[in-house]
Amino acid sequence: MKLRETENIVILGIFLALTGLISALVLAVVSGVAEGPIKAAELRNATAALKDVLPAFDNEPSQCKTEINGITFYGAKKNGKLVGFAAEGSNKLGYAGNITAVIGFEPDGTIRSILITKQGETPGLGTKACERKHIKTIFNFWKPAPAGLAPNAFLDQFKGKKTGNYKVAKDGGKIDYITGATVTSRAITALAAEIQQTLLKNHSAISKEIENKGK
């Protein structure tokens, strides 16, 4: 009886080991198959975000990029001339943690626009500071959405900012925050300031690196 119990345990152990091995192999295959489409989707999303925040360009900004302090900078060119920068960065200051933004800049570092690409903020509160949506009404319901970025009163405040030195009004600054979403407003403001300051402090090096990669 004891011998049979031992045999059963051994057989069960072998069965579980084989099951685990087969599961691991299946997951590896599925992961390998899915990796390509996932990366392709991420590239499409990144390209779409760059088009949203940059002026018209005829190069591949994703091929003209450099990274400083965890922030990725892209260069947009038209007829070989630099027409703008875009930068992607994130911080963990949001109410729900990570917030990622793609910011478009004029060649001199002035902010053109901000697009929040990743966030997990509270729906109806923090998301008001993050989302860009064309509002449908009875007057425009049948019309297609206008081209370009949808408006967002909070994010649009940053357009034209030149220095990277700004804070929300609650902290003594001049950026109006979203009521009920002060944490999210602070996080985005801090992220925009950090990215712009990094660009301005390293403007020459970033421009040179992008120009060299564009040749």
N, C-alpha and C positions, 0 to 999 in steps of 0.2 A: 504493500500500500504506500509506504513511504517512497519507494523507488518510483512508483507511478506518479506521485505528486511532484517529485523532482523532475521527472521527464516532462511533465506538463508545464512546469515553470520554465524549463529550458526552451521548450517549443514556443511557449507564449513570448518569451524574451526575443527569440529569433524572429517571430512573426512581427512583433512591434518594431524591431530594428529594421526589418525589410520595409514595413509600412512607412516608417519615418524616412528611409532612404528614397523610396519611390516618391513620396510627397516633396522631398527636397529637390529631386530631379525635375519634377513637374513644375515647381515654382521657379526653378532656375530657367527652364525653357520658356515659360510664360513671361518671365521678367525680361529675358533676352529678346523675345519677339516684340514685347511692348515698348522696349527702350527706344527703338528707332522712331515709332510714331509719337511717343511722348516728347522726344527731343525736337522733332519736326514741328509739333504743335507749339512748344515753347518758343521756337524760333519765329514762327508765324505771329505769335502774340507779341513778342519783343519787337518785331519789325513793324507791326501795326501800331504799337505804342510810340515808336520813334516817329512814324509818319504823323501821328496825332500832335506831337509837341514840337516838331521841327518845321522849318519852311521847306518848300519844294527842293528836292535834291536829286542828283542823278548818279550818285555813287552808292556803295554798300556800307553804311555806317557801321554795321556789325563787323566789317573787316578793317575798320579804321578806329580802333579803340585802345584804351590804356586804362590801367587801374591804379588808384592811389587811395590808401587808407580804407580799403574795402569798398570804394565807390568806383563804378565803371563809367568812364567817359567815352562818348562816341562823337565822331566828327562828321558833319554833313557838308557835302560839297556840291556846287553847281558849276559846270563848265570849268572844273579844276580849282575853283575858288571856295574857300571855307565860308559857309553861310550860316553856320550855327553849331552849337554843341547840344548834346543830350547827356544826361547823367542818371544812372540808376543806383539807388542806395536804400538802406533800411535802418530802422532802429527798433528797440524793444520797449519803447515808452508808451505805446498805445494801451488803452484800457484792457484789451485782450492780448497784448503782446506785440508781435512784429507788425510793422507797417512798412510797406515798400512803395517807393515813388519813382516815377520817371519824370525828370524835369527838363524842359527845353530852354535853351539860352541863346541869346544873340551872340555874335562873335566876341563882343566886349564883356560878356558875362552877365548881362541883364537878363532877368527871368522873362521868358515868353509865356510859359504855361506849365502847370503841374497836373500830372495824372497819377492817381493812386492805383497801383496795379495789384497789390495784395494787402488784405486787411481782414480782421475778424471782429470788428467793432460791433457794438450793440445796434441791432436794426432799429431804425427810427430815431436814434440818438447819435451815436458816434458815426454811423454811416452817412449822416447828413454832411459831415465834413469831408467825406471820402468819395462819394458817388457822384458821377456826372450823368444826368438823365435829361432827355428832352421831355418836357411835360406835355402830355396830351390833353386837350380840352375839346369842347364841342365845336370850337372854331377851327381847330387844325387836325382833328381826329383822322380825317381821310388823306391828309397830306403826308408825304414821306418826310422822315427826319432830316433836318438841315445837315449839310456837310460840316465836318469839323467837330471839335470837342463840344459836348453839351455844356451848358453853364453850371457853375457851382459857386455861389456867392462867397463862400469861405475861401476856396482855392483860387478864385479869380483875383483876390486881393493882392496876391504875390506878383501878378503881372507888372512888369516895369521896375521891380525892386532891383537895386544895383549893388548893395553893400553886404548883404548877408547878416546884418546886425539888426535883428528885430525879434520881438516877443509879443505874446498875446496881451491884450489890454489889461487883463486881470493881474498880470505880472508887471505892469507899468509900461508895456509896449503899445503899439498902435494897430496890432492885428486884432480885428474883432473875432471873438470866439463863438462857437455854437453853444447856446444855452443848453445845459444838461449834458454837454460833451466837452467839457473843459480839458479833460485828460487827452482826448483824441486831438483836440485843437492844438494843445501844447506839443504833442508828439510830432504832428505834421509840421508845425512851425519850426521846431528844433531841427527836424530832418532837413527841411528846405534851407535853413540857415547854415547847417553843417556842410551840405553839398555845395552851396554857392560859395561859402568861404574857402572850401578846398579848391574849387575851380579858380577863384580869384588869386589865391596864394600861389598856385602852381600853373597859372595861365600860360606862361611862356613854355614851360616844359611839356604841358599837355598839348599845346598847339604844335610844337616841334615833333613830338612823338606821332601825332595823328598825321601830320604832313608827310613824314617819312614813310608811314605805313600806307599812305595813299598813292605812293609812286609806283 
